[in-house]
């Protein structure tokens, strides 16, 4: 009887060892698929110029662009050739958006593909209050995406970025959402 048990244990061990590569391969395949899906949800491969067409259920346009740090807009000057860029985008919903704006990404990109992310929402609000004590700070893309406008209503989204002065002539704003990626919408920026 002891001999039968040890023979059975040997077969189970052998089967376990044989199953291990299959299980590891299956685990690798599942994780690889998950990583590819996550990667595709994050990249912006197809960028189109905003032209009044509906994107993510809304029509988008640049509402206002401000450049701060060179002494023209305000008396504030930044050291080291850095500038604060404030971009406002207006979105007018053409359909019910629902959760279509989830994982909103609003960035600045230069002609070399370098990307700048917006400032933290708390810092952004503080800057808004410092620039104009009477104005109500506007929500950024992430916060506005939690409560998108109803059909035929509009929302203005504002983000602030700190960028080097030399990239200003080539900057464009980009907006995308997890539901629209790998497509993104681009807005060339003009500074007066």
N, C-alpha and C positions, 0 to 999 in steps of 0.2 A: 504494500500500500504506500509506503514511504517512497518507494521507487517510482510509482505512478505519479505521485504529487510532484516530485522533483522534475519528472519529464514534462508534466503539464506546465510547471513554472518556467522551464526552459523555453517551451514553445511560446508562452505568453511574452516572455522577454524578447524573443526573436521577433515576434509580430510587432511588439512595441517599437523596437529599433527600426524595423522596416517601415512602419507607419510614420515615424518621426520626420523623414524628408518630405513625405507627402503633406503632412500637417504644416511643416515650416513653409513649404512652397505655397500652400493655400493661404496661410497667414500673410506671406509676403505679397501675394497677388491682391488680396483684399486691401491691405494698407497702401499698396502702390496705386490702386484704383482711387482710393480715398484721396491720396495726395494729388493725383492728376486732377480730380474734380475740384479740389480746393485751389489748386494752381490756376485752373481755367476760370474759376470764379473771381480771382483776384487780378488777372492781367487785363490790360486794355490793348487788344491787338488791332482792332479796326476803329480808327478815329475819324469821325466826320465833322465837317464844319457846320456850326449851327446856322440854319437857313430858314427858320420859321416853321419847320416841319415838327410834327409831334415826336417827342422822345420821352420814354418812360411815362406816357400818359399826359404830357404837358408840352407847351410851346415855351421855349427858353430864350432869354435875351439878356445881354449885359445891361444892367440898370445904371451902374456907376462904377468908376475906377478912380481911386485916390492914391497918390504917391506921397509918402511922408518920410522926411529924413534928409531932404536936400535943401530945406529952408524956404521952399516956394509955397507950399500949402500951409504950413505952420512954421513957427520959429524953431521948431525942433530939428536938430541935425544929429545924424547918427555917426559914430566913429567907424573908421575902417571901410568906408564906402558901402555900408549896408543900408537898405531901405525897407520901409514898411509899406506893403502894397495891400490896399483894402479893395476887395472886389465884391460887388453886389450883383447877384443874378436874380432875375424875376422869372418865375414859372407860373404859367396860367394853365390850369388843369383843363384838358379837353375830354376827359373821361374820369370815371371813378378810379382812383389810384390804389386805394387799399394799402397793401404791403409792398407795392411795386417799387417803393423808394428805400427799401431795406438796405443796410450797409452802404449808405451814401459815401461816395468819395469825391471830394472837390480838391483839386490840386493845381499847382502851377507847373508848367513844363517849358523848358527852353528848347532851342533848335538842336541841341546836342542830346536831348532826351533826359537831361537831369530834371529831377522832380522835387518840388518843395511842398511840404505838408502844411496845413493851416496851424495857427497857434492854438493852444489849449483854450477851450470855451470860457473858462474863468478869466484867464488873462485877456482874452478878446473882449469880454464885457468890461473889464477894468479899463482897457485902452479906449473903448467907446465912451465911457463916462468921463475919462480925462480929456478927450477931444471935444466933447459937447455934453455938458452937465444936464441939459434940458432934453436931449434926444433919448428916445427909448432904444436900447441896444437891440439889434436884430439877431435872430437865431442863426446859427451855423447850419451846415448841411445835415449833420448827424441829428441835431435836435429837431430841425424842421421836418426831417423824414419820419419822425414819430407821429406827426399830425399833419399829413399832407393836405393841401387845399381840396375842397369839394369841387365837383365839376363846375367849370366856368368861373371859378374863383382863383385868385392869385396869391402868391406868397413871395416875399423878397428874402433871399438868403444872403448872408454876408459872412465872408471869411477874411482873415488877416494873415499875411505871410511876411516873413523877413527874408529878403533875398539880396544877393550882391548887385550893386548898381549896374555892373557891366552886362548883366543878362536882361535888363529891362526891354531893350528893343526887340528881343526875340521871344518874349513870354507869351504864353497862351494859357487860358484857364481851361480845365477839363472837369467834366462831371460824369459820373457813372454810378450804377447801382448793381447789386449782385444779380438782379433779374435781367439786366441789359448787357452785362459783360459777356463776351470780350468787346462789345461795342461801347464807345464813349463819344461824348459830344465835346467839341472844341470851340473856344471863343478867343480869337486874337485880341490882345489888349492894346489899347492906345493910351499913351500918357501925354497929357498936354504940357 
